[in-house]
Amino acid sequence: MSAELTLGAEEELHLIDLESGRLSAKAPRLLPRLPADRFGAELQRTTIETNTPVVRSLDDLRRVIVDLRSELSAAIAPAGVTIAAAGTAPRSEYADFELTSGGRYGRMQEQYRMLVDEQLICGLQVHVGVSDRDLAVQIAQRVAPVLPVLLALSASSPFWNGQDTGYSSFRSIIWQRWPSAGSFGRVADAAEYDAMLEDLIASGVIADKKMAYFDVRPSSHAPTLELRVCDATPVVDDAVLIAGLFRAAVRKAEKSVESGAGWQPRSEPLHRAAMWQAARSGLSGELLGQGLHPERLPAEIAVRQLLDRLRPELEELGDWGTVADLLEDTLARGNSTDRQRTAYAERGELDDVVALVVQDTAGTPSGRAEHPSIAIPSYRVRAGDEAVGPGARPRPAFRDLAAFFGGWDAETTIERCAARDAWTREHEVGFVVDGGVQAFDCDLVPRTVSAYEWSQLGLGLGQRARAIELFLRDAYGERRIVADGAMDEHQFVGANGWDPDAMRLPASAVRAPVMGFDLVRNEFGGWRVLEDNVRSPSGVAFGMALRELMDEVVPDAPRPEHLRDPRSVTRRLRDTLRTNATAVTGNPDPVIGLVSDGPAAGAWFEHRRLADGAGLRLLADSDLDVRDGRVVVAATGEVLDGLYLRVDRDASALRNDHAPDLGSRILDAAEAGRVHLTNAPGNALVDDKAMYVNVPDLIWYYLDEKPLLDSVPTYRTSIEGERLSVLDRVGELVTKPVDGEGGRGVLIGPSASAPEVAERRREIAANPEGWVGQEVVQLSSHPTIGPAGFDPRHVDLRAFVYVTGTGPDDVHLADVALTRVAPEGSMVVNSSRGGGAKDTWIIGDRGDTEQEDN
């Protein structure tokens, strides 16, 4: 072999203050105590670099990395400092940067300014011995296709400046800002490469050859080829894995050069795209395949393809068994980004992430826990699974439940499911369809939402509810938003859901006391609002029923501490309706009626349950009358101060035999302040899918706040430019009718047939006002259970906010949520499309006490 194929590594390590968990700028004080041949300074005072000796085996590389970390840790511990091998320190902020003294570093800061000031990053450099520089230059160009996978394996930098960046390797995004980062293009030999470097130096853009920050380069100080794309990896064996794969890729490229085989480099834009995709997704999403043309692959498949392609070289080098085993370990535990995000999701504390990274850096080389969780047999892990992580191992919040349900055999599961079905039939839980109760499909594996996540949802949904309430008052009132030029009147007046009768209601009356929001989590764990439901959101009683079902059918399932009680929602509903009725009528002890279509109503179960639990009069149109300007119960004359409208028609359409103009007279009473209407006329304006696009702007306008929860990117086909884009991409988008509900009319482009896509194009072109397009969100998944064991299904979440005003203290997120479950192979969760549901276990803060219905 022309290449020596020896190994070496340089690790850049953050210095972490043991007390605060923040970066420590003590490197200049600590380095004089350390051997200069093994430890060196970096651009920032918060970093020390380790340099391994040259070794020939992966086992030796593991040993020297562990020895250097141990030596460094022991030397700096008396100063109250430890180390963290990660692309970014989780608690790093811009203000933490302190430049290492020296003329070269000073010149760099003077020239590159903010670029230098933001270099609070650490990487892993792997060296493979290639003493022939002509060969090294040729190999560097041929190994480019494997670099995205190596970056994805190393990804350890999701957090930057105190927040989740949405990237798996934000370090690489920061690094690519350097003018000499990335690929050096196609050159013939070392002489041409060196000439290119001299031109760069002569240009003044870089100062010296050390600033050739290419992804792969002939080393400036050793007879090696140097890999520079990777984040520093907390787990030592991840670094060893990357070194093994890189050395095999070097050997494969060397053989290609020696054989004279031709090759065609991937285009530079596509290479950059592949590197960006790896930085964005890591191992949690898709990567681009290694071919000349892009092929989108699940990350695990892309990684395994690389391993298979390199198998001959790994076997030749004696590394096949080691690398194959290391790869399985990494896929099982996830890269550091996956682990960091899991740690953060528990409590929303960056200190927990710091502790994890420090522990992994100092822990066993394999990163295995002393008592690892047992993988779930045959579970099909999906990116973004909320309960099961890499390697089919349960995430911490799901471990007890996984062990519990994993102990069921097929007979036990069938018995419990039969008991579930009997319970739902006995309690008539379900939706009325064609006069009969449709079976309510309940999965027995509960979904857990952490206290931190729930608190964040409370802030974001409360903000959204306040803006919506302010908009409804303004749209049917002064229309300040139009006068200020923030919105055109034609965007809402006369739009779908617009009701002129709503302009008659008192200006200060709360119009939408009960709001429902459909949320989804993407593969990175971030929550997004998918839809707003303001007209008449349902699901609360079903969420309550699911807990009662679990208490009856699975009472022995292990419950987490501080589990919130969904029964508290009926008291919240009662207090909300009474508060709003009192504000309108002045009656301190108001009587509220829930108006329903009776047993024929689709949500009749919920109507009965809420009326009974919240102390409401359960009434139909025929039970109402208006006497002396007050709404009353026709049979008794009892005055009603509030009406909770749960009917599928406008208030003006209410009528009965003794009062054919009932709806109009109720509106007269509401206008006079003699009755409060919950789910008031005109609220359906916000349910319009086209109006959904405007909610972030409503938050900015009415609250002067940044939206705390993202919406799904949505396109209005009523706008020509957006319509043309949607028509071109129907096969890639989700398209929905603006007035759709229950999943009606939804077409998921990637799952649709060519005729379905063509028909949807025709429908949009014929009625542009009637449709919207949305980007596909890969819904998170959660385990369901059947006789064959666990199986993942896509899920969403409907949460409920109760509103008594427009201030921050006037909105309350209910302690109940409805998790809806899609059928196998589908991302549509609506029950009318075959979806089901499962209990949602909302964890309270430690200071919370369980609230029960009075």
Secondary structure as GFF3:
##gff-version 3
##sequence-region A 1 854
A	DSSP	beta_strand	7	17	.	.	.	ID=ss1
A	DSSP	alpha_helix	27	30	.	.	.	ID=ss2
A	DSSP	three_ten_helix	31	33	.	.	.	ID=ss3
A	DSSP	beta_strand	39	41	.	.	.	ID=ss4
A	DSSP	beta_strand	47	51	.	.	.	ID=ss5
A	DSSP	alpha_helix	58	76	.	.	.	ID=ss6
A	DSSP	three_ten_helix	77	79	.	.	.	ID=ss7
A	DSSP	beta_strand	81	84	.	.	.	ID=ss8
A	DSSP	three_ten_helix	94	96	.	.	.	ID=ss9
A	DSSP	alpha_helix	103	112	.	.	.	ID=ss10
A	DSSP	alpha_helix	114	117	.	.	.	ID=ss11
A	DSSP	beta_strand	123	129	.	.	.	ID=ss12
A	DSSP	alpha_helix	133	142	.	.	.	ID=ss13
A	DSSP	three_ten_helix	144	146	.	.	.	ID=ss14
A	DSSP	alpha_helix	147	154	.	.	.	ID=ss15
A	DSSP	beta_strand	159	160	.	.	.	ID=ss16
A	DSSP	beta_strand	163	164	.	.	.	ID=ss17
A	DSSP	alpha_helix	170	175	.	.	.	ID=ss18
A	DSSP	alpha_helix	190	203	.	.	.	ID=ss19
A	DSSP	three_ten_helix	209	211	.	.	.	ID=ss20
A	DSSP	beta_strand	216	218	.	.	.	ID=ss21
A	DSSP	beta_strand	224	231	.	.	.	ID=ss22
A	DSSP	alpha_helix	236	259	.	.	.	ID=ss23
A	DSSP	alpha_helix	268	281	.	.	.	ID=ss24
A	DSSP	beta_strand	286	288	.	.	.	ID=ss25
A	DSSP	beta_strand	296	298	.	.	.	ID=ss26
A	DSSP	alpha_helix	299	309	.	.	.	ID=ss27
A	DSSP	alpha_helix	311	316	.	.	.	ID=ss28
A	DSSP	alpha_helix	320	333	.	.	.	ID=ss29
A	DSSP	alpha_helix	336	347	.	.	.	ID=ss30
A	DSSP	alpha_helix	350	362	.	.	.	ID=ss31
A	DSSP	three_ten_helix	390	392	.	.	.	ID=ss32
A	DSSP	three_ten_helix	396	398	.	.	.	ID=ss33
A	DSSP	alpha_helix	399	406	.	.	.	ID=ss34
A	DSSP	alpha_helix	410	426	.	.	.	ID=ss35
A	DSSP	beta_strand	430	433	.	.	.	ID=ss36
A	DSSP	beta_strand	436	439	.	.	.	ID=ss37
A	DSSP	beta_strand	442	449	.	.	.	ID=ss38
A	DSSP	alpha_helix	451	475	.	.	.	ID=ss39
A	DSSP	alpha_helix	480	483	.	.	.	ID=ss40
A	DSSP	three_ten_helix	489	491	.	.	.	ID=ss41
A	DSSP	three_ten_helix	500	504	.	.	.	ID=ss42
A	DSSP	beta_strand	514	521	.	.	.	ID=ss43
A	DSSP	beta_strand	527	533	.	.	.	ID=ss44
A	DSSP	alpha_helix	540	553	.	.	.	ID=ss45
A	DSSP	alpha_helix	568	585	.	.	.	ID=ss46
A	DSSP	beta_strand	592	596	.	.	.	ID=ss47
A	DSSP	three_ten_helix	598	600	.	.	.	ID=ss48
A	DSSP	alpha_helix	604	614	.	.	.	ID=ss49
A	DSSP	beta_strand	617	619	.	.	.	ID=ss50
A	DSSP	three_ten_helix	621	623	.	.	.	ID=ss51
A	DSSP	beta_strand	624	627	.	.	.	ID=ss52
A	DSSP	beta_strand	630	633	.	.	.	ID=ss53
A	DSSP	beta_strand	642	646	.	.	.	ID=ss54
A	DSSP	three_ten_helix	651	653	.	.	.	ID=ss55
A	DSSP	alpha_helix	662	671	.	.	.	ID=ss56
A	DSSP	beta_strand	676	678	.	.	.	ID=ss57
A	DSSP	alpha_helix	684	687	.	.	.	ID=ss58
A	DSSP	alpha_helix	689	692	.	.	.	ID=ss59
A	DSSP	alpha_helix	695	703	.	.	.	ID=ss60
A	DSSP	beta_strand	710	711	.	.	.	ID=ss61
A	DSSP	beta_strand	714	716	.	.	.	ID=ss62
A	DSSP	alpha_helix	720	728	.	.	.	ID=ss63
A	DSSP	beta_strand	733	737	.	.	.	ID=ss64
A	DSSP	beta_strand	747	748	.	.	.	ID=ss65
A	DSSP	three_ten_helix	749	751	.	.	.	ID=ss66
A	DSSP	alpha_helix	754	766	.	.	.	ID=ss67
A	DSSP	three_ten_helix	768	770	.	.	.	ID=ss68
A	DSSP	beta_strand	771	775	.	.	.	ID=ss69
A	DSSP	beta_strand	781	786	.	.	.	ID=ss70
A	DSSP	beta_strand	789	803	.	.	.	ID=ss71
A	DSSP	three_ten_helix	808	810	.	.	.	ID=ss72
A	DSSP	beta_strand	811	821	.	.	.	ID=ss73
A	DSSP	three_ten_helix	831	833	.	.	.	ID=ss74
A	DSSP	beta_strand	836	842	.	.	.	ID=ss75
###
